[in-house]
C-alpha cells in the first residue's frame, strides 16, 4: 500500500534566501543612512562653521547626493499634489505667470 506523502511545512530555500537577502540589503541601507546622517550632523555641529554649504555637504558625504536625488524624485508626486491643491488659491495673474513658465519650459 502506498504511503501518504509527508506534509512539508518548511519554507523553500529560495524564500529563505530572498528574506535573508532583503534583511541584509536593509541592514546595508540602514548602515549607509546612519553614516550619512552622522556626517551631516558632524558638519552641522561644527562650532567653527559660519555658513552652511549644502553643495559641500553633498559633494563630501559619500552617497548623499545620490540619496538626495532619489528622495526628491520619490516625493515628486507629493509635490505635484500640493501644487494642484494650491492652484485654486492663486490669482488669475499668478496662474497666467505659471502657464507662461510652463510654455517657456516646453519650448
N, C-alpha and C positions, 0 to 999 in steps of 0.2 A: 504494500500500500504506500503511495507517495506521501512524503512528509509535507506539511504546510511550510510555506516559506516563512522564515522568521521575520518579525517586524523590525525594521531598521529605523530607529529614531535619531540616528546620528546625522549631523549636518555634513553634507558632502565637503570634501577638502576644498573645492573651488569656492564655496561660500565662505568657509572659514578664512581662506586666503584673501578673499575680497574684503572681508571685515577687518582682517589684520592689516591689509594694505591701507584701507581707509583710515584706520586708527593711527597708523604710522604717518600717513600723509597729514592728518590733522595735527599730530604732535609736532611734525616738522613746521607746519604753518604757524602753530602757536609759538614755537621757538623763534621763528623769523619775526613774527609780530612783536614778541617780547623784546627781541634785540632792537628793533626799530623804535619801539616806544621808549626803551631805555636811552637810546641815542638822542632822541628828541628831548626827553626830559633832562638829560645832561646838558644839552645845548641851552635849553630854556632856563635852567637853574644857574647858569654861569653868571656870577656876580659882576664880572668884568664886561659882560655883553652890554653894549649901549643901544644897539639897534638889531631887531630880528631880521635875519636874511633867510627867507624861505627857500630861495634858489640854492643857497649854500647848503642848507639842510637837506634838500632833495638830492643835490649832487654828491654830498659827502656821506650820506647814510645809505649803505648798500641795500638795494631793493625797494627803497622808499618811493622813488619816482614811479616805478612800475606799479607798485601797490596803489599809489595815489591815482594814477591813471585808470586802473581797473575800478577803484572805488567810485571815482567820478562818473565813469561810464555806467556803472550799475545803478547810480542814482539819477540817471538821465530821465527816466520815465517819471520819477517823482517830481523832478523839476518841471517837466512838461505839464504835469497835472496842476502844480501850484500856479503856473503861468495861466493855464486855461481858466482856473477858478478866479484869478485876479483880473482877467480881462474885462469883466462886467463893471468893475470899479473904476476903470480908466476913462478919461475924457475922449471925445472924438479926436481931438488933436493928437493925443498920446497914441491912440490906436493907428492913426494915419502915419505917424512917425515910425511906428513899429513896422507897419506894412512897407514903408519906403526902405527901411533897413533890410527887410526880407527880400525885397525886389533887387536891391543892390547886391546882396549875397548870392542870389540866383544867377545874376549876370556875370 
